[in-house]
Amino acid sequence: GFSRKVNLRAVPSGRSFATEFVSSSFVEDEYELYKRYQMSVHGDSLSDCEEHRYRRFLVDSPLVAERMPNGRAGPPQGFGSFHVRYTLDGQLFAVGVVDILPKCLSSVYLFFDPAFAALSPGVLSAVKEIEWVRDISHAVPEIEYYYMGYYIHTCPKMKYKAAFKPSEILCEETRHWVPVGNAEAVLNEGRTVRLAPSGVPASTAAAN
């Protein structure tokens, strides 16, 4: 279950909410939204938000867009990097940057119009992305994981990620996934590398 709620009361009745997956590309209205978000929420200067920086950060991707051959199940969007556009009555208010991979949906970044902060866009996007994985897993069982990206325990802007349960955090030393509650207990003690119990051996193997 989810222990965080989206503030749906902040959306007046009769409003039309929609989401749309589009292949990662430079779009002017998304870039303008990104600049407003970075300067308002993160305190960046206009020079910090130059177009080439934005392209390198959230548009350019090493992933090659690919669709499954005819007759083989795959996500309708195909695999690769995408921008998820969130609109209210046709007005763009948030953009989620995600990668669709063979086994998961990986959340890369979210930026939104600060005027819509009451909607809790970070929680809203996570819920919609989890919903996408849940729905697609019926047709494509291989896609069964949702990655919320980096988690920094001391960063208030990232604390909401730990509220989604059940979830796990990767132990850097052992490459084992640790339940988020156990990991938080360790992080609260100030340890930041080893999250797994002492009996779990260190490993250099990649985690599944």
N, C-alpha and C positions, 0 to 999 in steps of 0.2 A: 504494500500500500504506500501512499504518499502522505507525508506528514506536513506538507505545505499546501496552501490553497491559493488559487488565483483569485484576485479580487474582481469577480464578475459584476459586482454591484457598481463598479466604476464605469461599466458600459451601459449607457442608456438603452432602454428597451426600444426595439425597432431598428437598431443599428445592424449593419451587415458586416460580419467578420469573415475573413477568408485567408487561407494560406496557399502558397504556390511555390513549388520547386522549379527553379530555373538553373540551367548550367552556369557555372561560375564565369562571369564576364564583367567588364566595366560598364556600369549603367549610371548615368548622371544623377538620377534621384537617390540612388543608394549612396553614392559618394557624398552628396550634400548632407544626407542623413548621418553618415559616418562622421563628418566634420563637426556637426552640431553635438553629437554624442561625445566624441573625444574631448572637445573643448569644455563642455558642460560637466560631464561626469568625471573625466580623468584630468581635467585642468591642462590639457595640451594647448600649445599655441597654434596659430594657423599654419606656421611653417612646419610644425610637427606633423601636420595632416596633408602634406603635399601629395599630389596625385600619384607620383611614382612610388612613394612610401606605401600608400594605400594599395596600389596594384600589387606590389611585392608581398604585402602582408596578407591580403584577403582575396585577391583575384587570381594571381598567377598560382598555378598548382603543378606539382610534378606528376599528378595522377592523369592517366590517359582515359578519356571518356570511352566507355565500352558498354555495349548491350549484349545480352545473351543471344545466341543463334536461335532462329525459329525453332519452336518445339521444346525449348528448354526454359524452365521457369527462372525468372529474374525480376527485379524491381522494375516497374514501368518507366522510371526515370533513367534506368541503366545504372552503371557504376561510375564513380568519379567524384568531382567536387561540385557542390551546388550552393546556391543562395536560396534560402527559404524566405519568401516575401510575406510579411504579415500586414494585412490591410484592414481598415475599418471604414466602411462606406467608400471604398475605393482609394482611401488615403493611406499611403505607405507609412507605417509607424515603427516597424522593426524589421531587421534582417538577421537571420541566423545563417552562419556559414558552416556547412557540414560536409563530411566525406561519406559517401555510401561505398562500403567495402564488402567483400564476399561474405563476411561473418557478422558485420555490425554496421551501425550508424555511429559515426564519430562526430561529436559536437566540437567545432573549432573555435567559434567566437559568436558573440551576439552584440549588435549595436541597435539603439532605438532612439526615438524622439523623446527627449527628456520631459516633454509636456504630457507624455503617456506613462510616466513612471508609476502612477496609481494602479495601472493594470498589472504590475509586477511582471514585466516582460521576460525577465530571466526565468522565472518559474513557469510562466506561460509557455515559453519556447521549449523548456525541458519536458513539460507534460505533453505537448504536441509531438515532440520527437519520440518520446516513449510510446505514444499512441501509434506513431508510424511503424515503429519496430514491431509492436504487438500485432498490428494488422497485417504487415507484410510477411510475418513469420508463418502465417497460415498457408500462404502460397509458396513461400521460399523458406523452408525450415532452417536452412543454413544461417540465415540472418536472425540471430537470437540475442545479440548483445547491444548495449547502448553505452558508449563511452562519453563521459561528461568532460573529458579533458583534464587539464592540470587542476590540482587541488592544493592550495596554500592555506594551511591551518590558521595562520595569523592574519590572513587577508579577509576583512569583513565582506568584501564583494563576492568572495568565493564560499563563504560559510554555508550558503543555502544548498550547495551541492550535497553536503553531508546529511541533509534532511530527507533525502529520497532513499527509501528503504524497500526491499533489501538491496544493499549496494556494497561494493568492495573497493579497497584502495591497494594498489600494487606496492609490495615491499621491494624497495630498490636493491637490497642486499640479497634476498633469497629468490626473488622473482616469483613469489607466491602472492596470491590475492588474499587479502585480510579483510574480514567484515569491518565495515566502517566504524561501528561502535568500539571494537577492539583497537582499531588504528587510532581513533581519537583519544582513547585512554593513554596510549603510548605518547602521542603527540602532546598531550597536556602535560606530560612529564618533561618535555623539552627534547626528546629524542626525535630525530627527523630522517634517519636512514633506514634502520631496521624496525619493521613493524610486526614481523612474524614472531611467534613464540620462540624461545631459546632452543627448543628441540629441533627446529626446522633448519637444515643445513644451508649454508650459502650456496648460491648457484650462479653460473654465468649463462645458463640456458635461457632462451627467450620464453616469456610467459605466453600461455595460450589465450 
